[in-house]
Amino acid sequence: METTPLGWPRLDRWCVWVQPLGETGPGSRFDQRWQQAVNGALTSWASELTLVMVSDPARAQILIQRRRPPLLDANGRRRASHGRALLELLEVQRQGAWHLEPRVEVLLSPDQRLEALQATALHELGHAIGLWGHSDEPADAMAAVPGAQPVLSLSARDRATVRWLYQQPSRFGLPP
């Protein structure tokens, strides 16, 4: 797993904004499928830590968007994927006090079948909550390479890793 110069990018309580449903009519079933997959992934991670849904993206540390990730990564290398988590480290003012916070934009392509979309959301949300690394076990949500079957729930290893991470010291959520 990777850390940052400021420590492990994690918070005890995450505010999450999910892009609202857009279309109405026949095309809305794709938006609803995307929403269902994201909700399933959020429910899995909420069993391990506090996630608070917010309607204002300015209040969120995790922003989940219905958008295909760019084909090039930050270094200009080609990278095809259906999901991406982009980390930003910020000093923000909340309730009159300054804090260090990670802010993560999660891009999830809507053009997958439901199970694959939920597995992608589960994996990318793992990065968003601080798991900036991959497992070598295909049955883990945080596997570097997905196995034959989409992983739709957290494995015991995923749970143990997130519990370990949240016991580590971090400067995030504290004054700079």
SULPE-V233563 format. One record per residue. RES is the residue in one letter. PSI is psi in whole degrees, -180 to 180 (999 if undefined). OMEGA is omega in degrees with one decimal (none if undefined). Layout:
RES:PSI:OMEGA / RES:PSI:OMEGA
This chain:
M:152:-179.2 / E:146:175.9 / T:-173:177.6 / T:170:175.2 / P:-19:-179.6 / L:6:179.8 / G:-169:-178.6 / W:125:-178.2 / P:82:-178.1 / R:158:176.6 / L:153:176.5 / D:-23:-178.6 / R:123:-179.3 / W:133:170.1 / C:129:-173.3 / V:130:173.7 / W:131:177.2 / V:130:178.7 / Q:127:-178.7 / P:158:176.0 / L:141:-176.4 / G:-62:-171.6 / E:153:167.3 / T:160:-179.3 / G:-157:-173.4 / P:-37:-178.6 / G:-13:-175.3 / S:-20:-179.7 / R:-30:177.8 / F:-41:175.7 / D:-40:-180.0 / Q:-37:176.7 / R:-43:178.0 / W:-47:-179.6 / Q:-42:179.5 / Q:-43:179.6 / A:-44:179.0 / V:-44:178.9 / N:-39:177.6 / G:-43:179.3 / A:-42:178.4 / L:-40:179.0 / T:-41:178.7 / S:-49:-178.7 / W:-30:179.9 / A:-17:176.0 / S:-13:-178.1 / E:-23:-178.1 / L:172:-174.9 / T:119:174.8 / L:127:-179.3 / V:121:179.2 / M:135:178.1 / V:152:-179.5 / S:-13:-178.9 / D:115:-178.4 / P:-25:179.3 / A:-21:179.9 / R:-6:-172.0 / A:147:168.2 / Q:-22:175.7 / I:122:177.9 / L:120:-177.4 / I:121:-174.9 / Q:144:177.9 / R:85:-174.5 / R:138:176.6 / R:133:177.5 / P:155:177.6 / P:152:-179.6 / L:-17:178.3 / L:140:176.7 / D:-174:-176.3 / A:-23:179.7 / N:7:177.7 / G:8:178.2 / R:145:176.5 / R:136:-178.1 / R:100:177.6 / A:129:175.7 / S:163:178.2 / H:-5:-179.8 / G:154:178.5 / R:142:173.9 / A:125:-176.7 / L:117:-175.1 / L:137:175.6 / E:138:178.6 / L:125:-171.7 / L:155:163.8 / E:120:-176.3 / V:154:176.7 / Q:122:178.4 / R:126:-179.9 / Q:43:174.5 / G:0:-179.7 / A:146:178.7 / W:141:179.7 / H:152:168.7 / L:133:178.9 / E:142:165.4 / P:145:173.1 / R:127:-173.5 / V:125:174.1 / E:120:179.6 / V:119:178.8 / L:122:-179.4 / L:117:179.2 / S:132:-179.3 / P:-9:-172.4 / D:56:174.0 / Q:163:173.4 / R:162:-171.4 / L:-50:-176.1 / E:-43:179.0 / A:-39:178.6 / L:-43:179.3 / Q:-40:177.9 / A:-41:177.5 / T:-45:179.1 / A:-42:179.1 / L:-45:179.8 / H:-51:-177.0 / E:-34:175.4 / L:-31:173.5 / G:-44:174.7 / H:-45:-176.0 / A:-36:-178.3 / I:4:172.8 / G:-4:180.0 / L:79:-177.0 / W:65:177.8 / G:178:-177.6 / H:154:175.4 / S:153:174.7 / D:4:-178.3 / E:114:-176.7 / P:-20:-179.9 / A:-4:178.5 / D:145:175.0 / A:-30:-177.1 / M:20:177.9 / A:141:178.7 / A:-38:-179.6 / V:122:-179.1 / P:146:176.8 / G:-170:-178.1 / A:-33:179.6 / Q:133:177.0 / P:138:177.7 / V:115:-174.3 / L:-2:178.2 / S:163:-178.0 / L:138:175.0 / S:170:175.6 / A:-36:178.5 / R:-41:176.4 / D:-47:-179.0 / R:-44:179.6 / A:-39:-179.4 / T:-45:-179.4 / V:-36:177.5 / R:-41:176.4 / W:-49:-178.5 / L:-43:-175.3 / Y:-1:170.8 / Q:-9:-178.5 / Q:148:177.6 / P:149:178.4 / S:145:176.0 / R:-8:-177.7 / F:140:-175.7 / G:-4:-179.6 / L:164:174.9 / P:147:-179.1 / P:999:none
